[in-house]
Amino acid sequence: MKVEQKGHTTTIKDTQGNILNFLEKVTHEHASYKNQNLILDVTHDKNVALKDIKAFSDLSKTHRKGKKSLVIVAENIDFNEVPTKLIVVPSLQEAHDIIEMEEIERDLGF
């Protein structure tokens, strides 16, 4: 797991290639990231399936209650099949763009 902090956003990259272990670690350490926007990069694991992405639902719900963004970066999945309560994008740049848009929306009171 590689953690990189930049401004109000923390990017956590899965370096092991095991998405369920990664989810467990991030969930366990969530208290230290709860005041940051999170980008969870699982592109290292080429076998990520939609069911693996859906496992992040509880973490996403918890994080969003704190008025912070959580974006998952994943490749090779059908983005149309992702539940609407999760935000999944194919690149880090798109994740940063989503967070900026959500920050603006929160500042405007949406």
C-alpha positions as CSV (number, residue, x, y, z in Angstrom):
1,M,0.0,0.0,0.0
2,K,1.4,3.3,-1.0
3,V,0.0,6.5,0.4
4,E,0.5,9.9,-1.2
5,Q,-1.0,13.1,0.2
6,K,-1.5,16.3,-1.8
7,G,-3.5,19.2,-0.5
8,H,-6.9,18.0,0.7
9,T,-6.6,14.6,-1.1
10,T,-4.9,11.4,-0.1
11,T,-4.2,8.8,-2.8
12,I,-3.8,5.2,-1.6
13,K,-2.5,2.7,-4.1
14,D,-2.8,-1.0,-3.9
15,T,0.6,-2.4,-4.5
16,Q,-0.1,-6.0,-3.5
17,G,-2.7,-6.8,-6.2
18,N,-5.2,-8.2,-3.7
19,I,-8.2,-5.9,-3.6
20,L,-9.9,-7.6,-0.6
21,N,-6.7,-7.2,1.6
22,F,-6.4,-3.7,0.3
23,L,-10.0,-2.9,1.4
24,E,-9.4,-4.4,4.8
25,K,-6.3,-2.3,5.3
26,V,-7.9,0.9,4.2
27,T,-11.0,0.2,6.3
28,H,-8.8,-0.5,9.3
29,E,-6.9,2.7,8.9
30,H,-9.9,4.9,7.9
31,A,-9.8,7.0,11.0
32,S,-6.5,8.5,9.9
33,Y,-7.9,9.5,6.5
34,K,-11.5,10.5,7.4
35,N,-10.8,14.2,7.1
36,Q,-9.3,13.9,3.6
37,N,-10.8,13.2,0.2
38,L,-9.7,9.7,-0.8
39,I,-8.6,8.2,-4.1
40,L,-8.3,4.4,-3.9
41,D,-6.1,3.2,-6.8
42,V,-6.6,-0.5,-7.6
43,T,-5.2,-0.4,-11.1
44,H,-2.3,-2.6,-10.0
45,D,-4.7,-5.6,-9.7
46,K,-5.6,-6.5,-13.3
47,N,-8.2,-9.0,-12.1
48,V,-10.5,-6.5,-10.4
49,A,-14.2,-7.5,-11.0
50,L,-17.3,-5.5,-10.4
51,K,-18.1,-7.6,-7.3
52,D,-14.7,-6.5,-5.8
53,I,-15.6,-2.8,-6.5
54,K,-19.0,-3.3,-4.8
55,A,-17.2,-4.4,-1.6
56,F,-16.2,-0.8,-1.2
57,S,-19.8,0.4,-0.7
58,D,-19.8,0.5,3.1
59,L,-16.5,2.3,3.2
60,S,-17.7,4.8,0.6
61,K,-20.9,5.4,2.6
62,T,-19.0,5.9,5.8
63,H,-16.6,8.3,4.2
64,R,-19.2,10.4,2.4
65,K,-21.1,10.9,5.7
66,G,-18.1,13.0,6.7
67,K,-18.7,15.3,3.7
68,K,-15.6,14.0,1.9
69,S,-15.2,12.4,-1.5
70,L,-14.1,8.8,-2.1
71,V,-13.2,7.8,-5.7
72,I,-12.0,4.4,-6.9
73,V,-9.6,4.2,-9.8
74,A,-10.0,0.9,-11.7
75,E,-9.5,-0.5,-15.2
76,N,-11.2,-3.1,-17.2
77,I,-14.6,-3.0,-15.6
78,D,-18.0,-2.0,-17.1
79,F,-18.5,1.5,-15.6
80,N,-22.2,1.4,-16.5
81,E,-22.7,-1.5,-14.1
82,V,-21.2,0.3,-11.1
83,P,-23.8,1.2,-8.5
84,T,-24.6,4.9,-8.4
85,K,-23.5,5.2,-4.8
86,L,-19.9,4.5,-5.8
87,I,-17.7,6.7,-7.9
88,V,-15.3,4.7,-10.1
89,V,-13.1,6.2,-12.9
90,P,-10.4,4.8,-15.2
91,S,-7.6,7.3,-14.4
92,L,-6.1,9.3,-11.5
93,Q,-6.6,12.5,-13.4
94,E,-10.4,11.8,-13.6
95,A,-10.4,11.0,-9.9
96,H,-8.8,14.4,-9.1
97,D,-11.3,16.1,-11.4
98,I,-14.3,14.5,-9.7
99,I,-13.0,15.5,-6.3
100,E,-12.5,19.1,-7.4
101,M,-16.1,19.2,-8.8
102,E,-17.5,17.7,-5.5
103,E,-15.5,20.2,-3.5
104,I,-17.0,23.1,-5.5
105,E,-20.5,21.6,-5.0
106,R,-20.0,21.3,-1.2
107,D,-18.7,24.9,-1.1
108,L,-21.9,26.0,-2.9
109,G,-24.1,24.1,-0.5
110,F,-25.3,21.2,-2.8
